[in-house]
Amino acid sequence: MTRITIIRHGSTSWNKQGRMQGSTDIPLDEEGIEQAQKLGARLAAEQPWDIIYTSHLSRAKKTGEIIAEAIGLSPVLTDERLREVSGGQTEGTVEEDRIAKWGPDWRQLDLGMERADAVYERGVAFMKDLLEEHAGKRILIVSHGSFIRHMLRHLTPEFELTEHLKNTGVSRLVVDDTKWFCDLYNCTTHLD
């Protein structure tokens, strides 16, 4: 049985401003670094980890590096397939900007945003490669909110996503043969 713990990166200034980040490379802010440190301490107290992968974007990569240092795991491997869903022309904007520029139905427009099927394709290809190379391992993945939600919807369609993913929220997937289960979603007890 393979266990995959997938984590949303720590907070950034754009998170706090409500700006669409997408694949724009925004660094962690001070709070994001603290969140990652707290999560690293939590994960160090749990069972040992075998491998850690992150998105190549700095907010996820730095979160992963902080966690890896806390749990004594190296190297941190990066994979561009774990990047955030591209927001196209919406990146860097807040909701008021989008409504002012494109109207309240801006989500229905072709603004160069990455399509869900493209996200699934790259995400599933990553997961397939991961399972082939690291079957039976305990794996950490640090990625991005929208990417994680897309993958959870695709891999565990019966699981109800009940809330927005929080920064450093931990979700856990268990893979038994080809069946995926989500037995922990968006847990942030390390921040309490």
C-alpha positions, 0 to 999 in steps of 0.5 A, spaced: 500 500 500 502 506 497 501 512 502 501 519 499 500 526 503 499 532 499 500 538 502 498 545 499 504 550 500 505 556 505 502 562 505 504 568 500 502 575 500 498 574 494 494 569 498 492 575 503 491 580 497 486 575 494 490 575 487 490 569 482 497 566 483 496 560 478 503 559 475 506 566 477 512 564 481 510 568 488 515 566 494 512 564 501 511 570 506 514 570 513 507 567 515 508 561 510 515 560 512 512 559 519 507 555 517 512 550 513 516 550 520 510 548 524 508 542 519 515 540 519 515 539 526 508 535 526 511 531 520 517 529 524 513 526 529 509 522 525 512 515 522 518 516 517 517 518 510 521 515 504 521 521 499 518 528 498 516 531 491 514 539 490 512 543 484 518 547 481 514 554 483 518 557 489 512 557 494 511 550 494 519 548 493 521 552 499 515 549 503 518 542 501 525 544 503 523 547 510 519 540 511 525 536 508 530 539 513 525 538 519 524 531 518 531 529 515 529 527 508 533 529 502 533 530 496 527 534 495 525 532 488 521 537 483 516 536 478 513 541 473 507 537 473 505 539 480 505 546 478 499 550 480 493 550 474 495 556 470 490 562 470 492 565 464 490 573 463 487 572 470 494 571 474 495 577 478 488 580 479 483 580 484 476 578 484 474 586 483 479 587 477 476 580 473 469 583 474 471 590 472 475 587 466 471 581 464 464 582 467 461 577 473 461 571 468 469 571 467 469 564 469 466 562 462 470 566 458 477 564 454 482 567 458 487 562 457 486 559 463 488 551 463 483 546 462 481 541 467 483 535 462 490 538 461 491 538 469 488 531 470 492 529 464 499 531 467 497 530 474 495 523 473 501 522 469 505 524 475 501 519 479 502 513 475 510 515 474 510 516 482 507 509 483 511 505 478 517 508 481 515 508 489 510 503 490 509 501 497 512 508 500 510 513 504 511 520 500 510 527 501 508 532 495 507 539 496 503 543 491 498 548 490 490 548 492 487 548 485 491 543 482 490 538 489 483 539 488 483 537 481 487 531 483 482 529 489 476 530 484 479 526 479 482 520 483 477 520 489 470 522 485 466 519 491 470 524 496 466 530 497 471 536 498 467 540 503 472 546 504 477 551 501 484 548 502 488 552 507 495 554 506 499 547 509 493 543 509 494 536 509 490 531 505 492 524 505 491 519 499 492 511 500 492 507 494 491 500 494 492 496 487 488 501 483 483 504 488 484 511 491 482 513 498 482 520 501 482 518 509 484 525 511 483 532 508 485 539 509 488 538 516 491 544 519 492 541 526 499 544 526 497 551 526 492 550 532 
